[in-house]
Amino acid sequence: MAHAPQVKIPATYMRGGTSKGVFFSLQDLPEAAQVPGPARDALLLRVIGSPDPYDKQIDGMGGATSSTSKTVILSKSIKADHDVDYLFGQVSIDKPFVDWSGNCGNLSAAVGSFAVSNGLVDASRIPHNGVAVVRVWQANIGKTIIAHVPITHGEVQETGDFELDGVTFPAAEVQLEFMDPAAEEEGAGGSMFPTGNLIDELQVPGVGTFQATLINAGIPTIFINAEDIGYKGTELQGAINGDPKALLMFETIRAHGALRMGLISSLDEAAKRQHTPKVAFVAKPADYVASSGKAIAAGDVDLLVRALSMGKLHHAMMGTAAVAIGTAAAISGTLVNLAAGGVERSAVRFGHPSGTLRVGAEASLENGEWVVKKAIMSRSARVLMEGYVRVPGDSF
């Protein structure tokens, strides 16, 4: 019996923020995978090692968590005034699909670095020493991200002393600006608050009725109060991810929130849309010990937030959800703003399972609609490995 040989595909394995993913230049992909469709999805599933009923992704590059089951495809931008087009694929761990419905804010930190190092940014725009301003078109959600990439001697500087909770070692700081972050999701009419309300009563059969802030900013997110579902907001991963009943509850809330936001037309569609929306719970500041053993004092943060990604509590915070947190915190009357003290603010520092994170956003009310021009936060990025990934030639 003949067996297809493996195919070599140029790739770079990168950390961006608190995530890791496999990065590709579009032109390096096999021809069948250079366009959206089943061949591309099958290829990326095989690269990452999914679907894996063992939930380990042993036979691929994935790390068996939502933070490490990720792929990125980059190309020179076809959009005016942009350098690079960025497409993000969230690969399901145990099911055979790739979710293209949203962005990854953490891996956004690595996009500018990859673009500079791989010739996707015009050389005239890269200083010998200084900061390269890389204009990124986020193709999943149709938004602009501005990445400020440090450059030393004409090359991307990756090492530095910037520390990010959730990442063990320091690195160079990369500042990101998420421009006009209100997500223009189908069914949401492009509105930051798809229901028109800052707080809704969300009815979830079999679970209860909760106050919820449903927002499209950075990524569609459902915010609820921790105390309404029996939590304190100081929980770490083990308290949630080891509790099947809790995970089912959160998924049920997520599905009903997605329906209320107009992101799906029936509840059964939620299973095929795992990446969005996110569900998060908030609480007022309190002392707790982060997963690293670091003590976080109530006075260190403005509020506490815990968020789930791909059905599990995230070990830190998704970058896109951080944008949603910063945006909601800037708007008086949302659950996030109320948890942070209910005062007007242009930046917020929140506590998450790995520590704290600061994100800035300024909101204004224009013609009866809330508008945020941009949200700002700092991350870091680093190349972990570069060369080729190999996949069986008959797998896509």
N, C-alpha and C positions, 0 to 999 in steps of 0.2 A: 504494500500500500504506500503510495507516494504522500509525502507530507510537505506542505508549503514551508519554505525557509522563512526566517525572521527578516523583518524589514527594519532598517536603521533610519531613524528620523532625528535630525538635529534638534536639541532641546536644552533648556536650562532649568535647573531645579532651584527655586528661589524662596527665601523667606521674605514676606512683606508684613509688617506689623506682627500680629500674633497668629498669622496663618502661613502655610507653605503651599506651593503649587508648582506644577510643571508648565513652563512658558515655551511657547512656540512662535516663530515668525510664520505668518500665513503662507509665504512662498515656499517654506520648507516642508509643509505638509504634503502628503501624497495628493495627487490631483483630485481624486474623488472626495477628499476631505477638505479641500480648499473652499468648498461651498457648504452652506448649512444643509443638513439632511441626515438620513440614517447612517451613511458611511462615516461622516464626521463623528456622530455620537458613538458609534460602535468602536471607532478608533480610540477615542478618549476614554471610554469605559475600559478598554483592554489595557491602555497605558496605566490607568490608575489601579486596575485590578478588581473591577466590579462587573456584574453583581457578585458579591461574595456572601454565601449563606453563613459562613463562619464569622462574618463581621471583622475580619482581620486585614483584608487586602494584601495578603502575603505575596500573591503573584502579580504585584504591580507596585507603582510608586506611591500609592495612597498610604496614609497613616492611620486609617480606621477611625477618624474623627471628622466632623464637619469642617474643622479648621485645616485639615490636611488632605481632603478629597477634592482638590480644586485644579482647574486648568485655565490657562490664559492664552489667547491667540491675538497677536499684535501685527500691525501692518502700517505702512506709511498712510497718513490720513488722506481721505478723499474729501474731507470737509475743509472749507476755507478757514484760514487762521488757526488751524490745528496741526500738530506735528504727527500724532500717532492715533490710530483707531484701536480701541481696547475692547475685546470681547471676552466675557467671563463665563465659564461653564462650571456649575456646581454639580459634581458627580455623586449620584446616590451610591451609598455603600452596599446596600443589600438588594437594590432593585435595578433593573436594566434601563435607566434613563438618566439623561443629563438635563438639569434645570437651567434654562437660559433666561429666567424671568427677572433677574436682578443683578446688581453689582456686588463686588466684594471690596469693601472699603479698605481692609487691611492689605490685600494684594495690590490695591491701587498705589500703595507706597513704593512698590517695586517696578511699576510700569515705566516711570520716567527713567529709572536707572537702566533697565533693559533697553529701552528705546535709544538712549545715548550710546550705550556700549555696542549696540548692534546696527548702528548706522541709520536708524529711523528718524533721527533729528538732524537737520541741516548743520553741517560743521560750523557755519558762520554764526550759529546761535549758541555755540558751546564755548564758554570762556576758558582760557588756559588755567586760571585760578579764579574761583568765585562760585556762583550759583547759576546753574542752567535752569531756565524757566521753561518747562516742557508742557505744552498745551495738549491735553489728552481728550479725545472724544470717546466717551463711555457709550459704546454702541448698544448695550443691553437696554439702557433706560433713556438714551438720547440726551445726555447731559455732558457738560464740560467740567473737567477736573484740571486744576493747575498744580503741577508738581514742581517743587523747588529742590533741585538735585544738587548737592555739593560736588564741586569739581576741583581736583588738585592735579596740577601738571597735565591738564587736558583729559584726565580720566575720572570716572566716577569714584568719589571717595566713599567707601563703605564703612570704614572703622571710625570710631569716635567715642565720646563719653556720654552720649544721650542714652538714658535708661528708660525703658518702657516696661511697666508692670505686665507680667505675663510672658516676657522674654528674658531669658537667663542672663545674657551678656549684653554689654553696651555696644552701641554702633553709632554711625553718623545720623544726625537728625534730618528727616525729610519732611518739610511742611507741605501739607495738602490743603488746597482750597476747593471745596465742592460748590460750584457755582449754581445758583438757582436750584437748590436741592430738592424742591418739591417734585416728587416723582409723577410723571405723566402716565399713570397706569391706565390701561384699557378698562373702561367701565367706571373710572374714578373722575372722568371729565377734566383731568389735569389739576383738580383742586387739592390743596394740601390737606383739607379735612373733607373727605368724600361724602360724609353725611351732612356736612354743613354745621356740625356741632363740635365744640371743644371737648365735651363729655357726653357720652351716650349711655343709655341703659342697654347693656348687652345681655340678651336672654340666651342661655345655653342649656337646652333640655338635658336633664340628668345631672347637671352640675350646679346651676343656680343662675341668678341674675346679678350682674356686676356693673359698676361704673367702669367705663372704658374710654380712653382717648384713642381714636383711630386716626392715624396720621400717615400721609405719604410724604416723606422727606428723607432723602438718603436711600431709604428702603421702606416699603409699607410696613408699619409696625402697630401692634395692638398693645397698649399699655393698660395695666390694671393695678389696683392697690394690692400689695402683698398681704395685708391683714384680711382682705376679703376672701382670700383662698387659703387662709391658715398658715401663712408664712410671715417671717420677720424682715426679710430682705437682706439678711446676713448669711444666708445659706451658701454652702459650697457645692461642688458638683455631686458629691456622694449623696447628699440629702435628697436630691431630685432624681438623678440618673439611676439610682439603685431602687427606685420606687416605681414599678410598672403602673400602678394606679395613678400616680401623679403625672407620669408621662402621657397617659391616655387622657387625663383631664386637660392638660395643656394642649394636646393635639385637637381635642374637641372644641376648646375655646378658640384655637387658631382657625379651625375650619369655619365656625360660625362667624368669627370676626371677618374672615376673608369674604364670606357671603355678604355680610353687612356692608363691607367696603366696596362691593361691586367687582371684586377681583376674580370671582368665580360665579357661575350661574347656578350651580348645584353643589351640594356638600360633597358628593363623591369625587368632584374635581380636585379637592384639596390634596388627595393622596398623590396626584401627579404634579403638584406644585408645592414641593417641600421647602424650597428656598425662600419663598415669599408667601404671605407676610410673616414677619417675625412676631413672637409674643414675648412680652417682658413684664416684670412686676417691679413696682417701685415702693420705696418706704423712706421715711424721714431718717436723718443721720443717726447712727448707732455705732458703738464700738464693736469690732469683730477682728478675728485673726484670718488673714488671707491664706490662700492655699500654700504659699511659700513659707508660712510661719510669721510673716511680717504683721505687726500689730497696726491696725487702722483705727484711729480715734475718731469719734463722732465729729470732733472739731476739724478733722482733715478734709471733710467732704461736705457737699451741699445736700446730697441725697444718696440713697442706695438704689442700685438697679441690678437686676438679674435678668438675663435674656436667654431664650432657647433658640438653637439653630439646628435645622435638620432633625428635629425631634429630641434633642438633648440639651441640657443646660450647658451653655458655652463656658469655657474655662476662664475667659476674660470678658471681652466685649467685641462684637463685630464692629468694624469701622463704620459701616453704613448705619447700623443701629445707633452708634455714637452720634452720628449726624442727626438722626431722628431725636435722640435725647436732647442734644444741644438746641435743636429747633423748637421742640416742645417746651423746654425749660424757658425759652425766651418769650413765650406767649402766655400771658397771665390767664389763668383759669383752666389750663390743662392739668391732668393728674400729675404730670412730671413737674410742672411749675409749682403746684401746691405742695408736693412732697419736698421741694427745695425751698419752701418758706413762703411761696406765693408772692414774691417780689419781682419787679422787673429786673432783668439781668441780661448781659451780653455774652456771658461765659458761665460755664458751670463745671464743677469738679465732682464726679460721682464715684462711688465705691462699687467695685465689681469683685468677683471671686478671687482674682489675682492681685488686686490692689486698687489703684485709683487712676483716673484719666480725666484730663481737662479738654473741653471742646467749646469753641466759641461760635456764636450765631447771633445775629441781630434781626429782629422781626419788625415789620410794620404793617399796618392795615391800610390797604389801598383799594378803593372802590368796593368796600365791603368784604374783601378777600385778604387773608393773611399772606404775606410775602416775605420770604427770606432770600436776600441777594446771594449770600454765601455762608457756608459753615467752614470753620478752620480747625485743624488739629495736626499734631505732629506724630509721626510714626518713624520707623526706620526700616531698612531693607538690606538684604545681603545675598549674593550668589552663594549657593551651597555646593553646587556641582554643575558642570556644563559638559556637553559632549553629545551623546546620542541616547535615545531610548529605543528599545527594540520590542517589536510586537510580531506575533505570528502573521505572516502575509495573508492568511485567509480569514483574519478576524474582523475585517471591515470591508 
